[in-house]
Amino acid sequence: MVEKKEISNLTIHDFDDNQIWTWDEDDNSGIMPLENQGKLPDDYNALFIRSQFTLNDKTKIVGVINVRMSDHQVYLIAFPIQQHGNLLNLPLQPIFHDELQLQKTKLSNILQKPVQDIFPLVFDTIFTFSDGSPLKGRITA
């Protein structure tokens, strides 16, 4: 199993073997992989999960969603932005509205698509919550 990593060093390639990551409770800036399970464990505050994004123009991209386990809300999405797999984070909480708008512009430039061809997008994963509901949805951003 892969050792923990600093959150700033996480890439899309880390999700090839380990599709679920979570915060390391002993290190606020570190994350660690979890064993792949069909149902997501409830005993973590938040999970980073590999996801398939279908953009508004129907383009498919593998990315990452961050889900808060207490209420099953996706609070951040991340897109790979370089060959090395570095991630561009788009925070979805209302308090980060200005940052989200800036990141959407960056994403639009990287993908060479207008924002309306990206959003709204659909995300889909192979995982379900402990109550059996699937981890999938739509992000309007």
N, C-alpha and C positions, 0 to 999 in steps of 0.2 A: 504494500500500500504506500502511496505517496505521502511524504511528510507534510506538515503544515507549511503554508506560504504566507508571505505578506500580501495583503489585499491588493496593494499597488502592483504586484508582480503577476497577478492572476491573468491568464490569457484564455482564449476560446479553446486552445489545444489541451488545457488542463481538464476540460470537460469530455475529452474523447474517451478516457478510461474511467473517469469518476464523474458521473453526471450530476451529482449532488455534493455541495460543499456547505459548510456552516462556520460561524464564528468560533474561534478557539476561545473557550471561556477563561483561559489563563493568560491570554494575550489579546488585547483589544484591537490590534492591527493585523492579527493573524487569522487565517482561515484554514480549515482542514477538510479533507474529503470524507464523505460518509459512504458506507456500502450501499450500492444500488439496491433499492427495494421497490416493490410495486406500489406499496402504500407509504406515504410520507410520514415520518415520525413526528409526533406532536410535542415531544419533549425538548425541542429547540426553539429559540426565539425567532430565528429567521433562517431561511435556506436560500442558497444560490443554485439554480437548476437550469440545466441545458434545455433549450426550447427551440422549436421550429417557428419562425416568424413568417407569416404570409402578409406581404405589404399590400397596400391598397391597389397597386397595379398588378397584383398576383405574383410578384417576384417572391421566391422563397429564400430565406437566409437563416442560418443557424445562429442563435444568440443565447443570451442568458436572462432569466428573470429572477428577481429577488422577491420572495414571498414571506410575509409576516405570518407566522403559524397561529398566532392567537385568534386572528380573524380571517385568515386565508386571503389577505389582500396583497396584490402585487404592488410594490412601492418603488421599484426601479427596474428598468430594462437596460440591457447592454448589448451593443453591436460590435463585432470584430471590425477593426478599422485598418489593419495592415496585414501584410503577409505573415508577420510574426504572431498575429492573433491578439494584439493589444485590444483592450475593450474601451469603447466610448459609452459612458454611463449617462442615462437619461432619468433623472429623478422624477417621480410622478406625484409626490406629495404637493399639495397647494402652496405650502410655504416656500417651495423651490421653483415657483412659476418662472421667474426671470432666468434662472439657470437652465431650466428645461427649454425655454425658447432659444437660448444661445446654443445649446447642445443639438437641438433640432436643426438649426441652421448649419452647424458643423456636419451633422449626419447627411443632410441634403447635399452639401458640397462633396463629401466623401463618396456618396453613392451616385453622384451626378444625376439626381432626380429632384424634382420639386417636392416640397413637403407634402403636398396633397397626393402625390403618388406613393408616399410612405405611410401616412396616417389617414384614416384609422387602420390599424393592423390587427391581425389575429395571431394569438400565440397558442401553441399546442405542445403538450409534453406526453410522455408515456406513463406519467405518475397520477395517482389518485390520493386524495386526503384520507385520513383514517375513517371518515364517515362514508367513503366510497365515491364521493363526488370527484369528477375529473379535474385536473389542474390544466385548464384551458380557458381562453376568454378573448376579449376584444379590448384594445387600448385605443382610445380616441386622441389622447394627448392634445 
